[in-house]
């Protein structure tokens, strides 16, 4: 009987356990700014950036760059992952993030299906979502895959995830 209970507990994790690694995303999607004070950006053991909630890293980790912008009426955080070794790794990362966001967000990121180009920057994929809050505002989430092309250098790919409200 005890073995069956343990097996069931392992097969069906509690909702607290299942959402534990979505804490930073939950804070970013909260209806007000009260949870933002618990967010921080830190370095992992490899020297890459991770978003932390109350000191603990979760879904947004391994980034090469994170930018924060805030005022009393606006907040934005954007993290990027750089790939100099080719397109395959960047496509794997954008898919990984898309699936993680689907697990942590109340709505799915929608593929806008557009590919555009500006100078040496090509936007290859773009996913977006807006989460409405009870206060009438909303949180915009954007996930993009960029390709930077240079005259004398190979292409460089970047995945960028942004939350803004």
C-alpha positions, 0 to 999 in steps of 0.5 A: 500500500505504501509503495503504491502511494509513493508511486502515485505521488511520483507520477502526479506531483502536487500543484505546488511542486509542479509550479515551484519552478515557475515562481519568477514567471508567476511574479512577472505575470502577477496583477500588480508589482508587489512580487517584482521586489523578490526578483533578481538576476544572478550568475550561475556556475558557468558564469551565465545569467539566471532570473531568480525569485527569492534567491532561487533560479527556475525557468529563465536561466543560462542567458548571456544578457538580461536587461531591466527597465522600470519606472512607477508605471512601466516594467520590462525585463528581457533576457537573451541567449547567444548562439555562434555555432549555428542555427540548430542550437538556437532553434532548440532553445526557442522551442525549449523556452516556448514549451516552458512558457506554455507550462508556466503561463495561463495562455500560450505564446502565439506564433505570429508567423512573420519573418522580417528583416532590417539591415543585418538583422533577420527576425526568423520566429516571433511568438507573442502573448498578452495576459490581462490583469484584474486591474485592466492592464496587461503583461506582454510576453515576446519570444523571438529568434534573431539572425545577425548577418555580417559582411565578413563574419558567419551568422550569429543567432540570438533568442530573446524573451521579454516580459513588459507591463 
